[in-house]
Amino acid sequence: MEEPGKSNRSRSRADGIALVRDAREVSGSRYRHPAGLLGKLVRGLGELFGEVLAEVIVAILALALFAGVVALTTYGWKQNPRATVGVYVLVLGFLGYGVVELLRARAASTPRPRRRLAAVAVGTVLVTVLWLLTVLQYHFV
């Protein structure tokens, strides 16, 4: 007799699941994850491999960005030294503005709304500092 609202497919799937469940209960066997020393070792090695892979990716990206900055500086200096110095003065001025805004926000007793340019400058400073720390860590250590 068919149950209303159930198709043959869902009914046969439910019956199959029930049969597997009954077979497990009769035999007493249940799938268990590997436990003990071997299981812990495998999980630890997997975690270690993931961390090493993440560190390698971060190091490659940071050093590639550093190499790109050096290459662009060299190319710009060969083409027009004045323009290269002007671009770096502008970048340093923008980063300096970000540092001032960051320190001003930390020193203020009451929080004040930050303008969009100030927020971008502070974000640029933080990203630049993190990038430089990463490059220095992998270049000099």
N, C-alpha and C positions, 0 to 999 in steps of 0.2 A: 504494500500500500504506500502511495506517495504522500510525503508530507507537503502541505501547501507552502509555497514560497521558496522551496529548495529545488535547485536543478539537480539533474543526475550527476553532474560534475562535482558540485560542492558536497553532495551526499557521499559520493564514492571517496572523495578526499578525506572527509571526516571519518568514514569507516576505516580507511587505511591508517590514519593517525591513531585511531583507537586500537587497531590490531597491533601496531608497533608498540604502543604503550602497554598493552596486555602482555606482549611477548617479553618486554623488559622486566615487568613485575614478576613473571613466572621464572625467568632465568636468573633474576637477581643481578643482572649486569647492567650497569649504567656507565655512560661515558664520563670519564673524569679527566680533568686537565692534569698534565704531568706535575707531580708534586715532588717535594724533596729537593735534594741537592741539584739534580740534573735540571729540573724545571727552573729553579732559581738561577742557575748558571746561564741557561738559554735566555731567560728574560733579561738578566744583567748584561749579557753580551749584546743583545738587541738594542738595549737602551744606550750602551756605550757607543755602538756603531752609529746610532742616530745622532748622538751629540757630536761625535767626531765629524760626521758628514756635514752637520750644520755649521760647525766651526770652519771647516774647509771652504764652504760656500761663502761665508761672511768674509773670510780672509781673501779669497779670490776677487770678490766684488770690490772690497776696499782697496786692494792693491791695483786692480785694473782702473779704478777711478783715479787713483793717485798717478798712475802712469799716463792716463789721458790728460790730466791737468798739467803734468810736466811737459808732455808733447805739445799741447796747445800753447803753453808759455814759450817754449823754444821756437815754435813756428811763428808766433806773434812777434817775438823779439827779433827774429830775422827779417820779418816783413816791415815792421814799423815799431821801433822801441818806445816811442812816445805814446802811441795808442795803447800798447801793452801796459805801460805804467799807469796810464789814465784808467784803464779798465780795472786794474788791481786797486787803485786808489778808491774808485767807486765801490768795489766789492768790500774793501776794508771799511769804508765809511758806512755802508749798509749794515755790516756786521757790528760795527761800533754802536750804531743806533739801536740795534737789537740788544746789545749788552746793557746799554743805558736804560732801555725800557724794562729789561728783565730786573735790573737792580732797583729801579724806581718802583716797580710793582712789589718787590719783596720788602722794600723799606716802608711803603705806605701803610699806615695804620688801618685805613678803610679802603676796601677794594674799589677801584674805579674802572669803568668800562674801557676796554682796550680797543683802539681803532684797528682797522683791518691791516694797514701797513705795519703797525707796531707788532701785531700778532704774527704776521709773516716774517718780520725781521727777527723776532724772538725764536720762532720755529727754525729759521735758517741758522741762527747761532747755535741752537741746541744740536741740530743735525750735523753742523760743521764740527763742533767739538767732539761729538761721538765718533764721527768719521776719522778725525785726526787722532783720537785716542786709539782707535782700531788700527790705523796705519802704523802708528808708532809702536804699538804692541807687537805687530807682526814683522815690522822692519828692523827693529832694534833688539828684539828678544830672541 
